[in-house]
Amino acid sequence: MNDYQKQRFVERVISAMFNTIKKKKIAIYGFAFKKDTGDTRETPAIDVCKGLMADGADLYIYDPKVEEKQVRRDLTTPKFEWDHPVAHAAPTGVENITIAKDPMDAVSGAHAICVLTEWDEFKEYDYQKIYDSMVKPAFIFDGRNILDHDKLRDIGFVVYSLGKPLDPFLHGSYN
């Protein structure tokens, strides 16, 4: 995702969810820059999460390899400061962040899921079970285009995917 896509992704999440995400639980699937790594340098997830936090969302972040300490550091470090790391005190200003130990903890009671890393395991989840555990309407914003969107729509999800046509549910907001 480039900077424009990240900003547009955040704006789409907010507008699709009735123009506010304040106090809404949003599950973040993936924080690493790419799958099979714990590397977060230049990950789009940092800017997307900061944008969602700025609108007041409660984020529940699940990534199979990125540690909680790294997520909190990334979300409290000014952009590009990772180039010149310094010792930081305990992160502050991320009270609305929870690091989930498993994907179901992240989505239980969530209003939406944002897929931000293309982990293979995300394709294998039981999305019917996930849908059943979420607040309705349940949204999925697939920032990596890795999920089966038709299957998700059949389950009942409202699906937005980067670079793809809008879900029919969303068309009214963008005509």
VEXDREN-2710 file (C-alpha; in Angstrom, 1 decimal):
% VEXDREN-2710
k/r/px/py/pz
1/MET/0.0/0.0/0.0
2/ASN/1.3/3.4/-0.8
3/ASP/0.5/6.5/1.3
4/TYR/-2.5/7.4/-0.8
5/GLN/-3.9/3.9/-0.5
6/LYS/-3.4/3.8/3.3
7/GLN/-5.2/7.1/3.8
8/ARG/-8.0/6.0/1.4
9/PHE/-8.2/2.6/3.2
10/VAL/-8.8/4.4/6.6
11/GLU/-11.3/6.7/5.1
12/ARG/-13.2/3.8/3.5
13/VAL/-13.3/2.0/6.8
14/ILE/-14.7/5.1/8.5
15/SER/-17.3/6.0/5.8
16/ALA/-18.4/2.4/5.3
17/MET/-19.1/2.0/9.0
18/PHE/-21.6/4.9/9.1
19/ASN/-19.0/7.7/9.3
20/THR/-17.6/6.9/12.7
21/ILE/-15.5/4.2/14.3
22/LYS/-15.3/5.8/17.7
23/LYS/-15.5/3.1/20.4
24/LYS/-16.0/0.4/17.7
25/LYS/-13.9/-2.8/18.0
26/ILE/-11.8/-3.4/14.9
27/ALA/-9.8/-6.5/14.6
28/ILE/-6.5/-6.0/12.8
29/TYR/-5.2/-9.2/11.1
30/GLY/-1.5/-8.8/10.4
31/PHE/0.9/-6.1/11.5
32/ALA/4.1/-7.3/9.8
33/PHE/5.3/-5.8/6.5
34/LYS/4.9/-9.2/4.8
35/LYS/4.0/-12.7/5.7
36/ASP/6.3/-15.2/7.4
37/THR/8.3/-12.4/9.1
38/GLY/8.1/-10.3/12.3
39/ASP/9.6/-7.3/10.5
40/THR/7.5/-4.2/10.9
41/ARG/9.7/-1.7/9.1
42/GLU/7.6/0.3/6.7
43/THR/4.6/-1.8/7.3
44/PRO/1.3/-0.1/6.1
45/ALA/-0.3/-1.4/9.3
46/ILE/1.4/1.4/11.3
47/ASP/-0.2/4.2/9.4
48/VAL/-3.6/2.4/9.0
49/CYS/-3.7/1.7/12.8
50/LYS/-2.8/5.3/13.6
51/GLY/-5.5/6.5/11.3
52/LEU/-8.1/4.3/12.9
53/MET/-7.0/5.2/16.4
54/ALA/-7.2/8.9/15.5
55/ASP/-11.0/8.4/14.9
56/GLY/-11.3/6.6/18.2
57/ALA/-11.4/2.9/17.2
58/ASP/-10.6/0.2/19.7
59/LEU/-8.0/-2.0/17.9
60/TYR/-7.5/-5.7/18.6
61/ILE/-4.3/-6.6/16.8
62/TYR/-3.4/-10.2/15.9
63/ASP/-0.2/-11.1/14.1
64/PRO/1.4/-14.6/14.4
65/LYS/5.0/-13.3/14.7
66/VAL/5.1/-9.6/15.7
67/GLU/5.5/-9.2/19.5
68/GLU/3.3/-6.8/21.6
69/LYS/6.3/-4.7/22.5
70/GLN/7.1/-4.1/18.9
71/VAL/3.5/-3.2/18.0
72/ARG/3.3/-0.7/20.8
73/ARG/6.7/0.8/20.0
74/ASP/5.7/1.2/16.3
75/LEU/2.4/2.9/17.2
76/THR/4.1/5.4/19.5
77/THR/7.1/6.2/17.4
78/PRO/6.9/9.2/15.1
79/LYS/7.1/8.4/11.4
80/PHE/10.6/7.7/10.1
81/GLU/12.1/7.7/13.6
82/TRP/12.7/4.0/13.3
83/ASP/15.7/5.1/11.1
84/HIS/17.3/6.6/14.2
85/PRO/16.1/4.4/17.1
86/VAL/16.5/5.7/20.6
87/ALA/15.6/4.2/24.0
88/HIS/11.9/4.9/24.7
89/ALA/10.1/4.9/28.0
90/ALA/7.0/2.8/28.2
91/PRO/4.7/3.6/25.3
92/THR/1.8/5.9/26.1
93/GLY/-1.2/6.9/24.2
94/VAL/-2.2/3.4/23.0
95/GLU/-4.8/2.6/25.6
96/ASN/-7.2/1.6/22.9
97/ILE/-4.9/-1.1/21.6
98/THR/-5.1/-4.7/22.6
99/ILE/-2.8/-7.4/21.3
100/ALA/-4.7/-10.6/20.8
101/LYS/-3.1/-13.9/21.4
102/ASP/-5.2/-15.7/18.8
103/PRO/-7.4/-14.6/15.9
104/MET/-10.7/-15.4/17.6
105/ASP/-9.9/-13.2/20.6
106/ALA/-9.3/-10.4/18.1
107/VAL/-12.7/-10.7/16.4
108/SER/-15.1/-11.7/19.1
109/GLY/-17.5/-8.8/19.4
110/ALA/-15.7/-6.9/16.7
111/HIS/-17.5/-4.6/14.2
112/ALA/-14.9/-5.1/11.5
113/ILE/-11.7/-7.0/10.4
114/CYS/-8.9/-5.2/8.5
115/VAL/-6.5/-7.6/6.8
116/LEU/-3.2/-5.9/6.6
117/THR/-0.7/-8.7/6.1
118/GLU/-1.0/-11.6/3.6
119/TRP/-0.5/-14.4/6.1
120/ASP/-1.6/-17.8/4.6
121/GLU/-3.4/-18.7/7.8
122/PHE/-5.9/-15.9/7.3
123/LYS/-7.2/-17.7/4.2
124/GLU/-7.9/-20.9/6.3
125/TYR/-10.0/-19.5/9.1
126/ASP/-13.6/-20.6/9.8
127/TYR/-15.2/-17.3/8.7
128/GLN/-18.7/-18.6/9.5
129/LYS/-17.6/-18.9/13.1
130/ILE/-15.9/-15.5/13.0
131/TYR/-19.0/-13.9/11.5
132/ASP/-21.2/-15.5/14.2
133/SER/-19.0/-13.9/16.9
134/MET/-19.1/-10.4/15.4
135/VAL/-21.4/-7.4/15.7
136/LYS/-23.7/-7.0/12.7
137/PRO/-23.4/-5.8/10.1
138/ALA/-19.9/-7.4/10.1
139/PHE/-17.3/-5.8/7.8
140/ILE/-14.1/-7.1/6.3
141/PHE/-11.7/-4.7/4.7
142/ASP/-9.2/-6.9/2.8
143/GLY/-6.1/-4.7/2.3
144/ARG/-4.2/-7.5/0.7
145/ASN/-6.8/-9.1/-1.6
146/ILE/-6.1/-12.6/-0.2
147/LEU/-9.6/-13.7/0.9
148/ASP/-12.5/-15.3/-1.0
149/HIS/-14.8/-12.3/-1.2
150/ASP/-17.7/-14.1/-2.8
151/LYS/-17.7/-16.7/0.0
152/LEU/-17.5/-14.0/2.6
153/ARG/-20.5/-12.2/1.1
154/ASP/-22.4/-15.5/1.0
155/ILE/-21.8/-15.8/4.8
156/GLY/-23.1/-12.3/5.3
157/PHE/-20.0/-10.1/5.5
158/VAL/-19.9/-6.6/4.0
159/VAL/-16.6/-6.8/2.0
160/TYR/-14.3/-4.0/0.9
161/SER/-11.1/-5.0/-0.9
162/LEU/-8.4/-2.6/-2.0
163/GLY/-8.6/-1.9/-5.8
164/LYS/-11.8/-4.0/-6.3
165/PRO/-15.4/-2.8/-6.9
166/LEU/-17.4/-1.8/-3.9
167/ASP/-19.6/-4.2/-2.1
168/PRO/-23.3/-3.5/-3.2
169/PHE/-23.9/-2.6/0.5
170/LEU/-21.5/0.3/0.1
171/HIS/-22.6/1.6/-3.3
172/GLY/-25.1/4.1/-1.9
173/SER/-22.4/5.9/0.0
174/TYR/-20.3/6.6/-3.1
175/ASN/-22.7/7.4/-5.9
END
